[in-house]
Amino acid sequence: MLESTASVTDIEDFLRRVKKEMSTPGRIQLIDRAKNIDDIARLGLKWKHEILSLTYEDYDRGPLPDHSGVGEIWEFIPEIDGVMVYIKLKLDSERGVVCLSFHEACGPSTLPYRQERKEDTR
């Protein structure tokens, strides 16, 4: 199956929905995996703040089918304090925003809109 890149409009719409869900107490969940917890502590990150700070420029891939068979996941790789951080998010009707991954990026990435950011900062 060929993957396609989401449009800036679709990415911004997803991030708006994430921020709206996060504005309601109890509507965000970090999956309690050792890699997530260890890297958040090691890097000294405020994970909720970093999710709220995501932009289309941090987009890597998605929407992709969730391995659970329900819903879609979106992947982002922002640079935070000089470290590339992999963030995988899902919107769930029952739980709100589910952060499936939040750790230092270690695999390949596409970052199709990152070049635009570099050009904008010259």
Short mmCIF file of the C-alpha atoms (twelve columns), coordinates in Angstrom:
data_MODEL
# 
_entry.id   MODEL 
# 
loop_
_atom_site.group_PDB 
_atom_site.id 
_atom_site.type_symbol 
_atom_site.label_atom_id 
_atom_site.label_alt_id 
_atom_site.label_comp_id 
_atom_site.label_asym_id 
_atom_site.label_seq_id 
_atom_site.Cartn_x 
_atom_site.Cartn_y 
_atom_site.Cartn_z 
_atom_site.pdbx_PDB_model_num 
ATOM 1   C CA . MET A 1   0.000   0.000  0.000  1 
ATOM 2   C CA . LEU A 2   1.377   3.405  -0.967 1 
ATOM 3   C CA . GLU A 3   1.421   6.051  1.702  1 
ATOM 4   C CA . SER A 4   0.391   9.560  0.851  1 
ATOM 5   C CA . THR A 5   1.347   12.777 2.573  1 
ATOM 6   C CA . ALA A 6   -1.452  14.588 4.366  1 
ATOM 7   C CA . SER A 7   -2.143  18.142 3.277  1 
ATOM 8   C CA . VAL A 8   -1.218  21.060 5.518  1 
ATOM 9   C CA . THR A 9   -4.958  21.697 5.963  1 
ATOM 10  C CA . ASP A 10  -5.577  18.101 7.113  1 
ATOM 11  C CA . ILE A 11  -2.628  18.214 9.517  1 
ATOM 12  C CA . GLU A 12  -3.743  21.537 10.982 1 
ATOM 13  C CA . ASP A 13  -7.291  20.182 11.346 1 
ATOM 14  C CA . PHE A 14  -5.991  17.135 13.232 1 
ATOM 15  C CA . LEU A 15  -3.875  19.328 15.527 1 
ATOM 16  C CA . ARG A 16  -6.872  21.619 16.195 1 
ATOM 17  C CA . ARG A 17  -8.908  18.583 17.246 1 
ATOM 18  C CA . VAL A 18  -6.040  17.410 19.483 1 
ATOM 19  C CA . LYS A 19  -5.852  20.817 21.182 1 
ATOM 20  C CA . LYS A 20  -9.622  20.934 21.625 1 
ATOM 21  C CA . GLU A 21  -9.641  17.491 23.272 1 
ATOM 22  C CA . MET A 22  -6.696  18.431 25.498 1 
ATOM 23  C CA . SER A 23  -8.567  21.503 26.739 1 
ATOM 24  C CA . THR A 24  -10.967 19.159 28.547 1 
ATOM 25  C CA . PRO A 25  -9.488  17.662 31.748 1 
ATOM 26  C CA . GLY A 26  -8.853  13.932 31.541 1 
ATOM 27  C CA . ARG A 27  -8.965  13.800 27.729 1 
ATOM 28  C CA . ILE A 28  -5.272  12.980 27.195 1 
ATOM 29  C CA . GLN A 29  -3.472  9.778  27.993 1 
ATOM 30  C CA . LEU A 30  0.203   8.848  27.698 1 
ATOM 31  C CA . ILE A 31  0.700   5.126  27.142 1 
ATOM 32  C CA . ASP A 32  2.845   3.922  30.032 1 
ATOM 33  C CA . ARG A 33  5.757   2.364  28.148 1 
ATOM 34  C CA . ALA A 34  9.249   2.364  29.620 1 
ATOM 35  C CA . LYS A 35  10.721  4.041  26.533 1 
ATOM 36  C CA . ASN A 36  8.194   6.901  26.746 1 
ATOM 37  C CA . ILE A 37  8.631   7.474  30.483 1 
ATOM 38  C CA . ASP A 38  12.435  7.102  30.420 1 
ATOM 39  C CA . ASP A 39  12.974  9.525  27.525 1 
ATOM 40  C CA . ILE A 40  10.560  12.135 28.888 1 
ATOM 41  C CA . ALA A 41  12.493  12.060 32.185 1 
ATOM 42  C CA . ARG A 42  15.947  11.903 30.550 1 
ATOM 43  C CA . LEU A 43  15.210  14.805 28.196 1 
ATOM 44  C CA . GLY A 44  13.366  16.794 30.869 1 
ATOM 45  C CA . LEU A 45  10.334  17.323 28.632 1 
ATOM 46  C CA . LYS A 46  6.837   18.484 29.484 1 
ATOM 47  C CA . TRP A 47  5.072   16.117 27.110 1 
ATOM 48  C CA . LYS A 48  1.646   17.785 27.159 1 
ATOM 49  C CA . HIS A 49  3.194   21.176 26.385 1 
ATOM 50  C CA . GLU A 50  5.195   19.654 23.518 1 
ATOM 51  C CA . ILE A 51  2.058   18.096 22.004 1 
ATOM 52  C CA . LEU A 52  0.255   21.447 22.203 1 
ATOM 53  C CA . SER A 53  3.249   23.047 20.448 1 
ATOM 54  C CA . LEU A 54  3.166   20.739 17.393 1 
ATOM 55  C CA . THR A 55  2.725   22.328 13.952 1 
ATOM 56  C CA . TYR A 56  2.336   20.971 10.442 1 
ATOM 57  C CA . GLU A 57  6.102   21.425 10.040 1 
ATOM 58  C CA . ASP A 58  6.636   18.639 12.610 1 
ATOM 59  C CA . TYR A 59  4.432   16.205 10.659 1 
ATOM 60  C CA . ASP A 60  6.105   12.965 9.589  1 
ATOM 61  C CA . ARG A 61  3.400   10.482 8.526  1 
ATOM 62  C CA . GLY A 62  -0.298  9.797  8.746  1 
ATOM 63  C CA . PRO A 63  -3.043  9.248  8.997  1 
ATOM 64  C CA . LEU A 64  -2.190  5.549  9.139  1 
ATOM 65  C CA . PRO A 65  -4.386  2.665  10.311 1 
ATOM 66  C CA . ASP A 66  -3.828  1.825  13.972 1 
ATOM 67  C CA . HIS A 67  -2.543  -1.706 14.523 1 
ATOM 68  C CA . SER A 68  -5.455  -2.232 16.932 1 
ATOM 69  C CA . GLY A 69  -7.756  -2.006 13.917 1 
ATOM 70  C CA . VAL A 70  -9.616  0.991  15.333 1 
ATOM 71  C CA . GLY A 71  -8.835  4.543  14.321 1 
ATOM 72  C CA . GLU A 72  -5.865  6.282  12.783 1 
ATOM 73  C CA . ILE A 73  -2.483  7.362  14.046 1 
ATOM 74  C CA . TRP A 74  -0.464  10.432 13.169 1 
ATOM 75  C CA . GLU A 75  3.298   10.711 13.588 1 
ATOM 76  C CA . PHE A 76  5.267   13.881 14.315 1 
ATOM 77  C CA . ILE A 77  8.978   14.521 14.840 1 
ATOM 78  C CA . PRO A 78  9.601   17.957 16.317 1 
ATOM 79  C CA . GLU A 79  13.062  19.146 17.226 1 
ATOM 80  C CA . ILE A 80  13.008  19.958 20.941 1 
ATOM 81  C CA . ASP A 81  16.118  21.496 22.473 1 
ATOM 82  C CA . GLY A 82  18.246  20.044 19.659 1 
ATOM 83  C CA . VAL A 83  16.764  16.533 19.948 1 
ATOM 84  C CA . MET A 84  14.460  14.976 17.363 1 
ATOM 85  C CA . VAL A 85  11.493  13.533 19.301 1 
ATOM 86  C CA . TYR A 86  9.072   10.961 17.862 1 
ATOM 87  C CA . ILE A 87  5.446   11.544 18.865 1 
ATOM 88  C CA . LYS A 88  2.667   9.184  17.773 1 
ATOM 89  C CA . LEU A 89  -0.885  10.370 18.448 1 
ATOM 90  C CA . LYS A 90  -4.373  8.996  18.069 1 
ATOM 91  C CA . LEU A 91  -7.781  10.574 18.663 1 
ATOM 92  C CA . ASP A 92  -10.062 8.128  20.472 1 
ATOM 93  C CA . SER A 93  -13.760 8.804  21.022 1 
ATOM 94  C CA . GLU A 94  -13.646 7.354  24.560 1 
ATOM 95  C CA . ARG A 95  -10.205 8.436  25.811 1 
ATOM 96  C CA . GLY A 96  -9.570  11.631 23.839 1 
ATOM 97  C CA . VAL A 97  -5.951  12.139 22.769 1 
ATOM 98  C CA . VAL A 98  -3.836  9.025  23.168 1 
ATOM 99  C CA . CYS A 99  -0.084  9.518  22.995 1 
ATOM 100 C CA . LEU A 100 1.183   6.115  21.926 1 
ATOM 101 C CA . SER A 101 4.844   7.141  21.634 1 
ATOM 102 C CA . PHE A 102 6.908   10.018 22.964 1 
ATOM 103 C CA . HIS A 103 10.646  9.363  22.810 1 
ATOM 104 C CA . GLU A 104 13.831  10.293 21.019 1 
ATOM 105 C CA . ALA A 105 13.469  9.561  17.304 1 
ATOM 106 C CA . CYS A 106 15.594  6.630  16.206 1 
ATOM 107 C CA . GLY A 107 14.249  5.532  12.829 1 
ATOM 108 C CA . PRO A 108 13.832  6.909  9.345  1 
ATOM 109 C CA . SER A 109 11.613  9.924  8.838  1 
ATOM 110 C CA . THR A 110 9.946   11.736 5.958  1 
ATOM 111 C CA . LEU A 111 9.284   15.214 7.444  1 
ATOM 112 C CA . PRO A 112 7.810   16.463 4.158  1 
ATOM 113 C CA . TYR A 113 7.210   20.021 5.427  1 
ATOM 114 C CA . ARG A 114 10.446  20.488 7.385  1 
ATOM 115 C CA . GLN A 115 12.243  22.139 4.448  1 
ATOM 116 C CA . GLU A 116 9.640   24.895 4.448  1 
ATOM 117 C CA . ARG A 117 10.527  25.649 8.069  1 
ATOM 118 C CA . LYS A 118 14.236  25.927 7.213  1 
ATOM 119 C CA . GLU A 119 13.465  28.334 4.373  1 
ATOM 120 C CA . ASP A 120 11.207  30.421 6.611  1 
ATOM 121 C CA . THR A 121 13.931  30.919 9.234  1 
ATOM 122 C CA . ARG A 122 16.617  32.378 6.947  1 
# 
